[in-house]
């Protein structure tokens, strides 16, 4: 689309107001019909802020950046809808592999979208969602972005309710972690991969929690599996991070559970632990190609970002050695960069300022939490399995993103799937009371 101003019109805002009203009624009287007035005020406020974040992003795309993946996703959805209207059999492109659609794009000059042209199934998954939602958005760019905003609003409130039930003692602060963060309002509302990814994560946690409480176990288990598959298709490393976190935490907790119960169980546990260490050392060479590949990818991305024309938001971590030691050496710096940068003095663009302020706040809050309750961190992790998994997930995710992203503009988006969980962990640490201090 050469003239981006065609993406917006006065009619769009009339349609938007109609959809906003209809959506709020749907959430208020259907999805969350059993909540209290305080919740509905929170819902209205957060919904309004997310809509504002979505509109701001859209206006920046149209009048300032004049480009963006969201435009390509919109064009592809428009293409697919046009193809299906011309011939209903063309619905096969919606469910077929991305290569099939790419071949069509290259053979038809009328189809101008480019996002799936990279041949990425993850990009095409976003296109599929845009295509399904396209008729409900009346075929308009602004309203299509709004429907993504609506999905993420529902998902984040589902997550908020689960965490509020699990941790009622910090309920009044969970809104900050899950709902109010600028990163979530701006980068988890419009047409972004991160919007869908965080939504799938939130829905997965909701359905897992419901299944664990034996509420419609079969339906919730199926929906949990569907959301996990969607996360894998959209951002595999998010699911890998969570899987690694769960496995490591369960192994460590199992070892500590049996250790010290008796001489025999303690001896057996030590033996198993040493066997695991020995097995890892023996087969460590097996992981060398993967470690080298990861390190090379990190160095390649770093060079690619630094060679870009826009170097105002680029940064370096230094070359990563293609070895386990090299990756381990960069891990602390990668984690710090993911969650606590950009610093305030590294801001070169106004759009990055809010993310810098958010990073500064969570850094200060973490320092305060460690200063006040750091001595009890181990005990909290021992007492609270979900908090332990959250902690491990944040660490693993931070390493992966920190070692593969070297531009603040993309970093603030890529860390979205972990931002609320970092805040939740810090809030839990601040509110933790050791057993001996509890009345």
N, C-alpha and C positions, 0 to 999 in steps of 0.2 A: 504494500500500500504506500504509494508515493506521497500522498497528502495525508499526513497523520491527523490533521484537523477533522477529517472525515470520521474518525473514531469517536467523536463526541458531538453531541447536539443538544438542543434544549429538550427535545423529546426524551433523551436518555435520562435526564434528571426527573422527569415526570414518571417514567417507568421505574426509576430507582426508588422514588418515594413510595410508589405502589408496592414494590417488592419488599421494602423495609417494613412497611406496616403489616403486610401479609406474613412476613417471616417472624416478626415479633409476636404476633397473635399465635402463630403456630408453636413457637417456643414456650410462650407464656401459658397457653391453655391446653397444649398437647404434650410436648416433651417434658416440661418441668411444671406440670399442673399441680403437684402436691407440695410445692415449696411455699415459704412464707414471704411476706412483703419485703423483708430486708433482702432476701435473695433476688426478688424481681427488680429492686432498685439497682442492685449490683449488676444484674443481667443487662438492664437498659443502659447503664453507664458504660460497661465494657463493650457492649455491642456498638454503641455510638462511637467510642474511641477507635474500635477496629474499622468501622466504616470510614472514619476520618483518615486513618492510616492508609486504607485502600485507595480512597480518592486522592490523597496526597501523592501516593506512588503513581497512580494513573496520570495525574496532571504533569508530574515530573517527566514521565515517559513521553507524553505527547508534546509538551512545550519546551522541555529543557534537554533531556537526554536524546530525544527523537529516535530512540531505538530501544530494544529490550526483548528478551525471550517471550514475554507475555504477548507481544504483538504477533510473534511467529506462531505461538500456540493458538492464538485467536484466528489467524489466517488459516492455519491447518484445519481447525474445527470448521471454519466456514467452507473450506475446500471439501471436506468429507461430507458435510451436510448437503452441499450442492451435488456431489457425486451420487449420494444416496437418493436424492430427490429425482435426479435424472434416470437412475436405474437402481431400484431397491436391492439388486444383487450386489451392488457395490458396498454393502454393509460388511462384506468379507474383509475389506481393508481395515475396518475398525477392530476386527478380532484376529486378523492375520499378523504375521511378523512385520517388523518395521522395514525390512528390505523390500517387501512387496510394495509398500506405499512409496518408498524412496524411488523405486523404478518408475512408478507412475509420475512422481514429481519431475523427474528428469526428462520424461517423454512428453510432458504437456506443459507448454510455456505459460498457459493461463494460470496454472497452480504455482503460486509464488512463495509459499512458506519455506522456511529453511531449517527450522530447529531439528526436525527428525532427519534432515539430510546428513547429520553426523552419524547416522546409523545406530543411535542409542535407543534401546528399548525403554530406558528410564524416561527419556524425553517424550517418547511416543505414548507412554502411559499417561502423562499429563495431557497430551493431545486427546487421548481417548476420553478422559474425564471432561475436557472442554467440549468435545463433540456431543456427549450425552447431555450436558447442561445447556448447550447452545440454544435449543428451542425454548427452554424455560427462561433464558436470558433475553428472549426476543431478538436474538442474533446481534446483540450490541456489546461492545467491548467493556463499557463501564459496568453494565449489569452482570456480565459474565464474571468479572472480577468480584462483584458483590456476592455471587453465589459461592465462590471460593471462601470469601470472608464469612459467610453464613455457616458453611461446613466447619471451618476452624473454630468459630465461636461455640458451636454445639459441642465439638470435641474437647475444647479447653475447659468448658464447664463440666463436662463429664469427668475429666481428670480432676478438676477442682473438688468435685463432690466425693470422689473416691478418696482423695488425700485428706479431705475434711473428716470423713468417717474414720479413716485409719489414724489420723493425728489430730483429734479435736482440740488438743491443748495449744495448737498453733494455727487454728482455723482462721483467725482474723488476719494472720500474716500471709496465709497461703495465696490470697488474692494477688498479692504483690508478686509472688514467685511465678504463678501460673497464668495470670490474666493481664497484669498491668505493665509488664516489662516493655519498654519501647521497641526492643528487638522483636518481640512477639506481635506487637501492634502493627509494626510496619512491614516486617519480613515474613510473618506467618499469617497474612490476611489476603493479599492479592494472589494473582496467578503465579505462584512460585512452586518449585518442587518442595521447598521447605514447608509451605503451607499444608500440602497434602501429607508430607512425611510426619509432621508433628500431629496432624489429625489422626493418622493411622496409629501412631504410638498411643495417643490418648484413648482412642476407641479400643485398642487392644488391651490396655490396662483396665479399662472399664469392664470389658467383657470377661477378662480373667477374674476380676474381683467379684463380678456377679456369679460366675461359675463356681468360684471358690466358696461362695456363700450358698451354693446349691439353689440358685434362682435360675430356672430354665436352663439347666446345665447343658443340654444338647444344643440348643439354639446358640447360647453364649459361647460354647466351645467351638462351634462351626464359625461363628463370626470372629472369634479370636484368631482362628487359623487363617481366615480370609485376610484379616488385617496384617498378620505376620507375613503372608505371601506378598501383599501389596507393598509393605515396607521393603522386603527383599528385592522386589522388582524395581522399586524407585531408588532406594539408596541401600545397597547391600551391606556397606560397611557399618551402618547403624545397627542392623541385625547382628552382624559379626561382633560388634562391640558389646552388645547386650549378651550374646551367647557366651563370649569369653568371660564376661563379668560373672554370669551365673555359674558357669562351670568352676571357675577359680574359687569363688566364694563358697560353693558347696563342698569342694574338696577340702579347703582350709577349715571350714566349720566341722566337717566330719572328722578330720584329724584331731581337732581340739576337743570334740565331743567324747571320743574314746580315750584320748590321752589322759592319764591320771585317774581313771575310774578304778583301775586295779593294776597290779604289777603285770599281769598277763596281757591285758588290753593295752596298757601303756607300751609294753615291749613290742606287741604286734603293730601298734600304730607307728612307732618309730621305724620298725622294719618296712612297713608299707611306704612311709614317707621317704626313706632312704632309697627304696626300690624305684619310686617315682623319679627321684632326683637322678639316680643312676641311669634309668631309661632315657630321661631327657638328655643327659650328657652323651649317652651312647649314640642317640639318633639326632644329635644336634646338627650334624652335617646334612641331614635330610632337609633341614629348614634353610640352609644357606642360599639356595636359589631364590626362595621367596623373600628372604631378608635382603639379599642383594638387589632383587627386583624392586622392593619397596624403597630402598635407599636410592637406587638409580632414578626411580620415579620422583622421589622427593627432590633430588638435585636437578632433574629435568624441569619440573614445575617451577622451581626457584629461578632457574635461568630463564625460563619462558616469561615469567612475570617481570623479571628485571629487564628483559629485552623489549617489553611492551612500550608502546608510545606514551602511555599514561603511567609515569613512574611516581606520581605524587602520593600514591597509596601503597606502593610496593615496599617490601622490607626483606631482609635476609636473616637466616638462622646460621649461615655458614654451611660448608659442604658436609654432607653426612657420609661417613665411611661405610663402605659396603660390607658391613659385618654386624654381628649381634652387638658387639661392644660399641660400635659407632652409633647404632640406633639407640641403645640404652643411654649413651652419653647425651644425646639430644632430647631424650624424653622429658626431663623437667622443663627445659626451655620451650618445648612444643606445647606442653600443658599450660604453662604460664601464658604463652602467646595466644592460645585459643581462647582463654577465658578472661584474661586481664589486659589485653591490648585491643585496640590502640590506646596508648596513654593520651592524656589531655594535650600534651605538647607535640604529639604526633599527628594531630588532626590537621588535615590540609583542605578538607571539604566540609561544608556545613552539614551535609547529610550524615557524616560519620560522627558528629559531635555527640549526639544522643547515645550512640553505642559506647563512645569513650566515657561518658558520664556514668553509664550503666556499669561498665567494666571497673571503673574507679570505685563505685559504691560497693560492688560485690567483693572487691579486693579488701577494702577497709572493713567490711562486715566480717569477712573471713579472718582477717588479722585479729579483730576483736573477739571473735568466737574462739580462736585458738588460744588467745591470751587468757580468756576467762574459763574456757571449758576444755582446752586442748588436752589436759591431763586425763580427761575422762573419755577421750575419743575412742580408745580401744574398748572400754567398757560399753559404750553406746553401740559400737559395731557388733559387739558380742550379744547384746540384748535385742537388737533390732535387725532382723534379716533383710527386710526391704531397704532400710537405710544403708546396709552394707552393700547390697547389689547396686543401689544408686551410686554410692561412692566409687565402686569398681567400674561401673559403666562410664561415669564422668571421666575417670582416669584414662581408660582405654580409648574412648571417643576423642578425648583431648589430644592424645598422642597421634592418632590417625589424621585428624584434621590439621593439627599444628605442623605436621611434617609434610603436608601436601598442599597447603594454602599459604601463599605469600603476598596477598593483597588484602588490605583491610576492607575494601569494598565487598569482596566475596567472602572474607572471613566472617563478617558479621551475619551473613546469611547462613553459611555452612554450619555454624555452631548452634543454630536454632534448636535442633533436636535434643540438645543437652542443657541449654540454658535454664529452663525451669527446674530441672533436677539438681543442678548445682545450687540454686537458691534454696530448694527444699532441704538439701543436706545441711547447708549452713544454718538455716533456721532451726532444724532439728538439733544441731550441735549447741546452738545458743540456748535452746529451751531445755536441754537435757538435764535431768537431775539424777544423780547416782542413787542406787537403791538405799544406801545407808542414810541419804539425805531426805528421802521421801517420808512423809508423815502417814 
